Amino acid sequence: HQHLPEVIGHTGHQQGNAVFSTSEVRTVAGSRLAGLIGDSSQAQCYHHQAIDRLGDGLVISARDSDGVVEAVEMPGAHFVVGVQWHPEETLDDLRLFAGVVAAAREYATERADL
């Protein structure tokens, strides 16, 4: 992880006192996340650390305007998407939850057919 105030020079990602900051995140074209939320989304952020090195098999699927990694995913996996923001804080990001539900439904259907 990286401590954001030291890396990007400001504390805009975490205002403190449980106040969320809004940050535009841009998705990587062709990523699963882009398929769910489009080219960009207004993300509700409340973090002061970010990904420094990706884990094995993970790829970046979104960054904010500072270049901070805001989302990762694992291509080829059934459904592995991780976001750094709080999608439960905005109606726009219900699309992420719809994607999880759709993937779970698809997985259940595949398992039932075995």
C-alpha positions in Angstrom: 0.0 0.0 0.0 0.9 3.6 -0.3 0.1 6.5 2.1 -1.7 8.9 -0.2 -0.9 12.2 1.4 2.8 11.4 1.0 2.4 10.1 -2.6 0.0 12.6 -4.2 0.6 15.6 -1.8 -3.0 16.2 -0.5 -5.6 14.6 1.7 -8.5 14.9 -0.7 -9.3 11.2 -0.6 -10.1 11.3 3.1 -11.5 14.5 4.5 -11.8 13.1 8.1 -14.7 13.0 10.5 -16.5 10.4 8.3 -16.9 12.9 5.4 -16.6 11.2 2.1 -14.8 12.9 -0.8 -16.1 12.6 -4.3 -13.6 11.5 -6.9 -14.1 10.7 -10.6 -12.7 7.3 -11.4 -12.0 6.3 -15.0 -12.3 2.7 -16.0 -10.0 0.8 -18.3 -11.7 0.1 -21.6 -12.7 -3.6 -22.0 -12.5 -4.3 -18.3 -15.4 -6.0 -16.5 -15.8 -2.8 -14.4 -16.1 -0.7 -17.5 -18.8 -3.1 -18.7 -20.7 -2.5 -15.4 -20.3 1.2 -14.8 -19.2 2.7 -18.1 -16.2 4.9 -18.8 -16.3 6.8 -15.5 -18.2 7.2 -12.2 -18.3 9.6 -9.3 -16.9 7.5 -6.4 -17.3 8.2 -2.8 -13.8 7.9 -1.3 -12.7 7.7 2.3 -9.3 6.2 2.2 -5.7 7.4 2.9 -4.0 4.3 1.5 -3.9 2.8 -2.0 -2.5 -0.1 -3.8 1.2 0.0 -4.4 1.8 -3.4 -6.0 -0.8 -5.6 -7.6 -1.3 -9.2 -6.4 -0.7 -12.1 -8.8 -3.3 -12.2 -11.6 -4.9 -8.8 -10.8 -5.0 -6.0 -13.3 -6.0 -2.3 -12.8 -9.5 -1.6 -13.9 -9.9 2.1 -12.7 -7.8 5.1 -11.6 -8.7 8.5 -10.3 -7.5 11.8 -11.7 -4.4 11.6 -9.5 -3.5 8.2 -11.1 -4.4 6.4 -7.9 -5.5 2.8 -8.5 -9.2 2.7 -7.5 -10.2 -0.7 -8.8 -8.7 -4.0 -9.7 -10.0 -7.2 -11.2 -8.9 -10.7 -12.2 -9.5 -11.5 -15.9 -10.7 -15.0 -16.5 -12.1 -15.5 -13.0 -15.8 -15.9 -12.6 -16.2 -12.5 -10.8 -13.3 -10.9 -9.1 -13.6 -7.1 -8.8 -12.3 -4.9 -6.0 -12.9 -1.2 -5.6 -11.2 1.2 -3.3 -14.3 3.5 -2.9 -17.7 3.0 -1.2 -20.2 2.0 -3.8 -22.9 1.7 -1.1 -22.8 5.5 -0.7 -24.4 6.5 -4.1 -27.2 5.3 -6.3 -24.9 5.4 -9.4 -22.9 2.5 -8.0 -25.8 0.2 -7.6 -24.6 -1.1 -11.0 -21.8 -2.8 -9.2 -24.2 -4.6 -6.9 -26.3 -5.6 -9.9 -23.2 -7.1 -11.5 -22.5 -9.1 -8.4 -26.1 -10.4 -8.3 -26.0 -11.3 -12.0 -22.7 -13.2 -11.6 -24.1 -15.1 -8.6 -27.2 -16.0 -10.6 -25.1 -17.2 -13.5 -22.9 -19.2 -11.2 -25.9 -20.8 -9.5 -27.4 -21.7 -12.9 -24.1 -23.3 -14.0 -23.9 -25.3 -10.8 -27.5 -26.5 -11.1 -26.8 -27.8 -14.6 -23.9 -30.1 -13.3 
